[in-house]
Every structure is written in C-alpha cells, then in structure tokens.
C-alpha cells in the first residue's frame, strides 16, 4: 500500500487535469467503500489530485447510510469486507442493494481476490466495470471518468424528460393533435412507434419535430433507454466526430481526457439528430458508415465500437432538393427516411390552436405562479387569425409573453403581442431592449428564409454556431 501512496505523491498528485478546473460544487462525488484504511487513503489521494470529491466508508451498512443521505456520481466498492472472506458475496449483495437505493448510480467493483467468474457475476449483478487490486491508476481514472460522464448525461436526460412531460406523453393520443390534418401523422406514429425503423421528420421551423421524435421514442420498445438529442446544425465541423463518436485522451490538443460520444450515450435508446440537412458533406460519409454497419471508432482510437441505437432525424429543408444540388448524399437519405413523417404547419391545423394555447397557458401559469383562467374571446380570435410563421414554437412564446403581461384573469389581445411589427414596432423602438431587438430580427430572418437557419445566419452576418447559440438563448 505504501508503494501506491508514493506512486500517487510523486506522479499523480503533480498532474493537472480537466477536472481540476471544476469548482467543488460541480466536481464529481465518488463513494469509496473498502475496509482497508491504506486502500481508502490511496484512492482518496488519487481522486483528490484529479479534482474529484470523495466520501469514504468501510462497510456495506455505511454504504447504505451514505446513499440515503445524498446522491453520488459513482460508487467504487470492494467485494469483501469480513476478515478472511474471499468469495465476493458481500460485495455482490451490496451491488443489488445499491441498485435498489439508486438504480442509476454506476458501480465499479474492486477486489484483491478477483477472478473472471467473480467479475462476470459482478457485471451481471449490475456493476458497470471491474478493477483488480493492485490497480493501474491510469486505467482506474479512465474507467471512473467514462462512467461518471455517461451517468451524468443519462441523469440530465431524465431531468429534461420530467420537466417537459406534458409535451411528451407516451400515447400519441395525448399529443395535442386533434385536427384533421394531424390524423395521418398520429396513425403513422402508431404503426411505426414500436419498431426500430429509422424515421425522418420534416416540417417547417417550430412545428414540433422534437416533440414528436420524443413521442415516437416513448412508444418504442426502447422507451426505458435514453433519448439523446444532437443539434447537428449547431456542431462546428471540427468537433462533429468528437461529439458523435467520442475521443480518447491525446487525440487532439484539447483532448485532456477520454470522452464518450452521443452514439454511446444513446446506447439502448434513441438518438435524435436535429437539423440533419446541415451536416457537412465530408462528415456525411462517416455518419453513413455507422448507419450501415453500426460500427464506429472514437477519435484517436483504432478500437471499433458498435452502436445499438434507433435513429430519428429532423429537418426543415427539402432533402431531395439538397441531393439534387449535391449538398446531401442520396445513399444517406435512403438510410434516414425509411419512414418519413411530415408535420403540417400550424396554419393548416387551426383546430389545434385553442388546445395548444390552453396547454401552454397552464404550463406558464404554473411556471410563473399566475392565476390566469383563460383567454378572452378577442384574444382567442386573434390567435386563430394569426398566420403563425413560427408555428407551435411561436404560439408557445406568445402565450408565455401574455402570461407575463396580463393584469386580469383573462388574456387580452394586447397581451399576446402578435402585431409588434411595422409601424407599431417603430413606435416602441425606444422601449425595446437590445435583446428584444435581436430576438425580433432573428424571427424576421427565419420567416424571410422559410426557417432555413443557414440562410438566416448569413443574412444577419452571424456564423452558424453563433446563430444557434442565439436560437437557444431566446428559445427560438
């Protein structure tokens, strides 16, 4: 054990690492469980040098107490706690208890008496990985980082799911889509939802492509798995492969640690690639290979990994025109659009406007703790008469604004702000903030170019990444 300590103090404690820059409140928290003090101290020093926080316990009972007190990012546990015991039964039982207390907590097991059989049994019991004592510091740290990153991504996805559950019900019938124009969409979703078939969702900007992608995932056999979203239009070409496939430490200048990609994050679930038309042509070939073979490599690694994901893509562009123009590979299109679902714009499904508006009203009243009962007759008439160039997303923002602006129990037309353009806008320029003006100009550019983000960005003199940052900032 003393040798491990010297190894840490001379080499590992001197390292600088990406995690060292993380403030303590965001640093990963590891639960270490081992009955040997020297082992616990060696692990504590190793993880401290790498910027991790730790909680050390020496028995299964203490593990249970710790898990009942707070949430951890990873549990690193020994398999044996009773003196002269080498069977690993205590640890295997503890794994089952941990899964009961926190099903999402990644567990890495350690033992000086490890064997292939014990390792296999530990993995079958729910452990994510297995490390034998004496451990290799580099391998242990890599294992811990990968498992923590994956766990945090899954936890974040589940949090987003909970926050937006009203818009992502399991049954397609719970979607706000009662209009005649939406019935073919619902019928098609009912047929293809349970399968693993690739789906391409098309439609204008703001029609709810992401919402319907989540609904398809919820109806699939993969609904217990992750739903991972990638805005491919917002990815710089230089980081495209790293984001999708991951990278290994040292693959490029800023690759200070191993990182898993979105295909690995989505394993067992669904990967939703939004704005698929904006993938650079030289990257489309690499994406095609994964779709054809299910195989990929992390950047900087020669080890081939396999992907077990369902692919759903979305775009507001006409991909057939993009193929004809040489901007999109035809073979990639064939892989993506096994089933194509086109979402009609809101102006073609006006019967849904009152239902959607009241859904958003309930959500925003709860969010801002307002007690508004409904829309006034004139306000509802204004909603029905508006052309909605921004579709459902624009309706959502208009209702949110109305909730903030309303004074009484009913929303009035002026609260909606539907006609703040032209002369009316000019009269209010002095009252608008810089952010309000920027939001207005982005909306106008998107409307002018039929929702094509790349053209709108060029017209505004913004790079694609800067434009997408503003779309996210203003929730457009």
N, C-alpha and C positions, 0 to 999 in steps of 0.2 A: 504493500500500500504506500509505503514511504517513497518508493520509486515513482509511483503515479504522481504524488504531490510534487516531487522535484521536476518531473516532466512538465507539469502544468505551470509551475512557477517560472521555469526557465524559458519555455516556448509559448505556451498558450496564453499565459497571463499577459504577454507582451503584444499579443495580436491586437490589431484594430479591425473592427468588423462593422458591417452594415447595421447590425443590431445595437451596436454601441451608441448609435445616434438616436435611438428611440428613447423618448422620455420614459421615466419609470412607470408612469400610469398606463402606458401603452405597451410596455415590454411584456413579452410572453411570460406566463406564470406556469412553472413546472412543479408538479407534485412528485417528490422523490421518496420512495418507500424502500428502506433497507434496514436490517437490524445490525449492520456493521458500521461503527462510527467512522472508521477510516474511509470506507467506500462512500458514505454520505458526504464527508468533508471534501473528498477528492472531486466528487460530482458538483458539489456546491461551488467550489473554486473554479472549476472548468466553466460552468454555466455563467457565473458572475463575470468572468473575463470576457464572455461573449455578449454581455448585456441582458441576460435573462434574469428574471426573478425566480426564486425557488421557495418551496415550503417543504421541510424535511420531517418525515415521520418514521417510526421504527416498527410498526406492527399493522396488521390488517384493520384492527379496531381504530387506530389513529387515522388510517386512510378514510374510513367511513365518516369519522368526525370531521375531517378536513373537507370532504366533499359536501357534507351537509352545511358547512359554514360559508363556502364560496365556490365560484366557478374557476376551473383551471383550463389551461390551453393544452396540457398534455400530462399524462401520468407515466412515470418511469418507475417500474416496480420490480422488486426481487421476487423470485418464485419460492424461496424458502425462508422461514422466519424462526422455526423451532430448532434449537440446537440438535445437531446430528441428523437432521432431516434433509434428504437429498431428492425426494420424489417429485417435488414441484407442485404437490397437491394443494398446498396452502395458496400459492400464487394463482393456480388455475381457478380455484374457488373464488379468490378475490377479484379476478377478471369478471366473472359473472356478476358479482355484487356491484362492481363499478358500472357495468353496463346497465344494471337496474337503476342505480342512482343517477347516472348521466350517460344515456345511450350514445351521445355524440362525442364523448371525450376519447381522444385517441390514446391507446395504451401501448407502451413499448416495454417488453419484459426483459429482465437480466437475470442471469444465474451463472455461478461458477461451475455448476454441475450440469451444464446444458448438454443436450443430445438432440439429434434430428427428430426423434419421436416426441420429445417434450416440446420442441419448437413448433412442430406441426400441430400438436394438441393445443398449444397456446394460441396459435393463429386461428384454429377452428373455434376456440372459445371466445374470440373477438379481439385479440391483440392485433395491432397493426404491424408490428415488427418485433424482431428478436435479436438481442445483443448478448454475446457471451463474455464473461469476465476472464481475464483482464481485457478491457475493451480498447479499441483503437479510437482515439479522440476524434480524428477527422471523420471516421465513419459514423460515430455516435452523433456528432453535431449535425452532420448532413441528414441523418435519419430524423432527428428531432425537428430540424427546421422544415423539412418537407412535410412532415405530419402536422406540424402547427399551422403551416400555411394552408394546407388542404382543409384542416378543421375550421380555421377562421373563415375561409371562403364559403364553406358549407353553412356555418352559423349565420354569416351575413346574408346568404341567400334565403335561409329560413326566416330571418327577421324581416326581410323585404316582403316575403310571402305573407307574413302575418299582418304587416302594416297595410297591405293593399288587398286583403282578402275579398272585399266587396266587389272588386273588379275581376276576381279570378276564381269563381266558383267552379266546383268540379263538374257539375252538369251544364251542358251547353244551354239548356233551357233557362238557366239562371242568368245568362248574359242578357243585357238589355238589348234585345234584338227581336222585337215583335212585328216589325214592319214586313210587308210582303217581299220587299227587296232583299231582306236578310234570311228568308226561309231557305233558299238553296244553300246558303253558307252553313246554316245550322245542320241541315240534312247531310251535307258532305262531311262536316266535322264529326257527326255521329257515326258515320261509316268508317272513317279513316283514323279516328282518335285512338282506338285500342291497338292499332298496328304499330310497326316500327318504320313505316314508309316515310321517306323524306318529303317534306312539304314546303312549297314556296308560296308565301302570302304576298299578294300585290295589292296596291291601292294608293290613293293619294296620301300625302303627308297628314298625319293626325287622325287617320281613320280607325286606329286602334289595333294595328297589326301585332304589336307586342302583347296586348291583352288577349287576343285570340290565339297567339302562339302559346301563352301560358294555359289557356283553356284546353288546348289540344294536349299539352303535357299532362294536365290534371286528369284527362280522360284516358290516358295511356296506361300500359302495364308498368311504366317507369315512374308513376306519379310519386312513389316514395323516394325516388332518387332526386338529385339536384337539378335545378333549372338554371343554367348558366347563360348569361346574356353577353354578347360581344357586339359593340357598335363598330363594325369593320370600317365604316366610313370615317371614323374618328381615329383610326390607328395610323400612325406615321409608318411609311414603308419600311423604315429601318428597324422598327420594333414588331412588325407584323408576325414574323416567325416566332419570336420570343414569347409574345402574348399568347399565340395559339398553341404552340408546341412546347414551350418552356425552354430553359437553357441550363447549362452546367456552369459551375464556378470557373472563371477564367475564359469563358467563350468569347468575350469581348471586354472592352475597357471597364465598363460599369458592372460587369457580372461578378459581383463580390461573393455571392452565394448561389447555390443551386436554386432553381425556381421551376415549379410545375406550371404547365400551360393550361389553357382553358379546356382542351380536349381531355386532359387528365382530371381536372376539376369536375367535369361533367360526367365522368365515368358512371355508368349505370343509370344515367338520366338523359336529359335533353340539352343540346347545345343550340342556342338561338343566335344566328348570325344576322344581325340587322344591317340595313344599307349594303347588301351584298353586291350591288352593282358598282360600288366604289372600290372594290378590291383591285389593286394594281394588276395589270395583265401578267407581269412576270411572277406574281405571287399566286395567280390562279392555278398554275400547273401544280404547285405544291399542295394546294387545297384539294385539287382533283385527285391526287395520289391517295390522300387519306380517305376520301370518299369511296374510291375504287377498292382499296386494299385494307383499309382500317389501320394502316401502319404509318408511323412517323418516328422521327428522332428529335430529341431536344437539340437546340443549337449548341454546337461544340461537342456533341457526343455521337458515337457510332453505334450505340446500342439502340436497336429497333424496339419500339413500344407499340402496343396495339390499343386501338380506341374502341370502346363499347358505348357509343352514344347514338341518340337519334338526332338527326339534323333538321332543324326548321330554319328557313331563311325568309327574309322580307326585303322588299324594295318598292320604291315609288316610281322606278324607271321602267321603261319597256325594254326588257332584256333581249327580245328578238331584234329590236332595232339596234341595240348595242352590239349584238352579234354581227348583224349586217354591216355595222360601221367598223368592225374589227376591234371593238373595245372589250368584248366579253367572249370567252371561249364557248363554242357551241357544245362541246362534249361536257363541259362543266354545267351548263344549263340543263342538259339532259339528266345529269345526276341529281340536280337540285329539284327539278319540277316533276318528280314522279306524280305528285298531286299538286295542282295549283289552285289556290283559293283567292278569288278577287273580292276585296271588300268594297262595297259601293260607298260613294261619298255621302256625307250627312244630308246634303240637299236632296238626295234620292231616297231617303228613308226618314222623311219628316215625321212620320207617325211615332218614331222613337224619341223625338226631341223632348216632349214633356216628361217621359220616363227617365231619360238620361239626366235632364235638368234637375229633376227632383232627387235623383240619386246623388248627384254632385252637391245639391243643397244640403242634404242630410249629412254628407261627409264633411263639408266645410263648416257647417254649424257646430258639429261635434269638435272639429279641429280648433275653431276659434271661439268656442263656447258662446255661441249666439243662439237666441231663441226665436229665429225667424220661422214662421209657419209655412209659407208658400209664396208663389209668385202671384202678383196682381194680374188681373185679366189683360191689361195693356202690356204688361211685361211679357206674359206668355205669348201674346200676339206678336210682339217684337221678336221673340225667339223664333217663332215659326216663320216670320217673314224674312229673317236674315239669311243671306246666301251661304254663310259658313265656309269661307275659303280655307280656313284652318281645321275644318271638320270637328270631330269629337273633342280633340285637344283644345281647340279654340273655345268650344262651348264650356268645357271644364274651367278654363281660365276666366271666362266671362262670369260664370256663376261664383267663382271664388272672389272676384272683384266685387260683385254685387253684395255678397255676404259682408264684406268689409265696409262697403259704402252705405248699406241700408240703415235707416233710422227706426223704422217701424217693424211691424210683424209681417209685412208683405214686401216682396221685392218689387220695385218700381222700374219703369223703362230706363230712367236716367242712371240707376244704379248699375245697369249692365254695361254701359259704356260702349255700345255697339256702333255708334256713329262718330267716334272720335277720329275723324279724318277730314280731309279737305278744309273748308273754311272753319269748321268747328274746331279742328285741331289747331289751326293757325291762331285762333283766339285764345288758346290755352298754352301756347308755347312758353310763355313766361312762367307758367305754373308747373311745367314738367321738369322732372329731374333728368340728369344725363342718362341714367339707366332707363327711364321711361322712353326717352327718345331713341335710345339704341334698340330697345325691345320693339318699338314701333317700326323702325327702319328694317329690322330683320324680318318682321312679319310681312312687310310690304315686298321685300325682295323675294321671300319664299312664294308669296302669292303671284308675283310677276313671272316667276320662272316655274310655275306649276309644282312647287315643292322640291325642285331639284337643288339639293344643298350645295353641290359643287358650283353651279352657275350663280346661285345667290351669293356664295362666298366671294367668287371672282368679282361680281358686281359691286360688292361692298369693300373690296380691296383687302380681304382677310384671307389668311391661309386656311386650309381645310380644318386643321386641328384647332386653330383659334376660333373659327366659326362654330365648331361643335362644342367647344367649351362654353360659348355664349348661349347656344341652344340649351345646354344643360343648366347653366346659371339661371336663365329665365324660364326654364321648364317648358320650352317650346318643342 
